[in-house]
Amino acid sequence: MARVKLTLAYDGTDFSGWQLQPYGRTVQGELERALGKILGAPPRVHGSGRTDAGVHALGQAAHFDSPDERADLPWQRALNAILPKDVRVVDCVVTDEDFHARYSATGKTYEYALWHTREFCLPQRRRFVWNCGPVDFEAMEAAARVFLGEHDFASFQNVGTPVKSTVRTITGISRHPGPSGHETVWRFTANGFLKQMVRNLTGCLVAAGRGRLSPDEIRTILESGDRSLAPATAPPQGLTLVSVSYP
């Protein structure tokens, strides 16, 4: 068997997330269905991680195993001809047999888009931003610095996915202009993220930007390990998985 690595982009609006579910449309399900039409039977597709319902991707990574005699098929073109328009294969390579989309990953980058004025949100952007209203960017940047480095992020993990450790290392949180003058994109890079961690961090940054939390209060929440002390989880539609890093 040959191992094939895919890089995927998708609009998560109409998906119930990445992972296969008994009910609901999923990205993994669409990929396996398309591959089944090509190979005769659907192989198991492994993703770098599970994106939630409504979360988007520009660079999700995944892999599947193909019979050796079919490894050189033009997978990108073949899959894009079958997949629905809200999922695209943006790159495809045959890789080492010991590569694993999840376990070989060394880091990920996410972006979260905020619509930050009192004006209405444009209809074209409502599926891709959180309309959070006016915020103080300097206060948010001061709050973001609390999270940099290695910490136990148990306070920012939602229940549902058991992990061996809740310690992660965030190497960057930065602010960038969005597609319109009303948007700001916050970019998070780390060696890994816990369940809904980026959305929880964003909820905390917005609370700081609204003047509701100081950096010292955020540090206390971080050190407590108590999820109940942190602000509510930011909504899913503003979040995009941008890239997954490998050695």
KAZITA-V464837 format. One record per backbone hydrogen bond with DSSP energy under -1.0 kcal/mol. CO is the residue of the C=O (numbers start at 1). NH is the residue of the N-H. If there is no record, write none. Layout:
BEGIN
co = {CO & CO}
nh = {NH & NH}
END
This chain:
BEGIN
co = {2 & 3 & 4 & 5 & 6 & 7 & 7 & 8 & 9 & 10 & 12 & 12 & 17 & 18 & 25 & 26 & 27 & 28 & 29 & 30 & 31 & 32 & 33 & 34 & 35 & 36 & 46 & 51 & 52 & 56 & 57 & 60 & 61 & 62 & 63 & 64 & 66 & 67 & 68 & 70 & 73 & 74 & 75 & 76 & 77 & 79 & 79 & 84 & 86 & 88 & 91 & 93 & 96 & 100 & 107 & 108 & 109 & 109 & 110 & 111 & 112 & 113 & 114 & 115 & 122 & 125 & 130 & 130 & 136 & 137 & 138 & 139 & 140 & 141 & 143 & 144 & 149 & 151 & 153 & 154 & 166 & 168 & 169 & 170 & 172 & 174 & 176 & 180 & 182 & 183 & 184 & 185 & 186 & 187 & 188 & 189 & 189 & 190 & 194 & 195 & 196 & 197 & 198 & 199 & 199 & 200 & 201 & 202 & 203 & 204 & 205 & 206 & 207 & 208 & 209 & 214 & 215 & 216 & 217 & 218 & 219 & 220 & 226 & 227 & 236 & 238 & 239 & 240 & 241 & 241 & 243 & 245}
nh = {66 & 95 & 64 & 93 & 62 & 90 & 91 & 60 & 88 & 57 & 15 & 54 & 27 & 28 & 16 & 30 & 31 & 32 & 33 & 34 & 35 & 36 & 37 & 38 & 39 & 40 & 63 & 18 & 55 & 241 & 10 & 8 & 48 & 6 & 46 & 4 & 2 & 70 & 71 & 73 & 75 & 78 & 79 & 80 & 81 & 82 & 83 & 87 & 11 & 9 & 7 & 5 & 99 & 104 & 245 & 190 & 242 & 243 & 188 & 240 & 186 & 130 & 184 & 133 & 125 & 128 & 115 & 132 & 140 & 141 & 142 & 143 & 144 & 145 & 146 & 147 & 170 & 168 & 156 & 157 & 153 & 151 & 191 & 149 & 189 & 187 & 185 & 183 & 116 & 178 & 114 & 176 & 112 & 174 & 110 & 171 & 172 & 108 & 197 & 158 & 200 & 201 & 202 & 203 & 234 & 204 & 205 & 206 & 207 & 208 & 209 & 210 & 212 & 211 & 136 & 218 & 219 & 220 & 221 & 222 & 223 & 224 & 229 & 230 & 239 & 113 & 56 & 111 & 58 & 59 & 109 & 106}
END
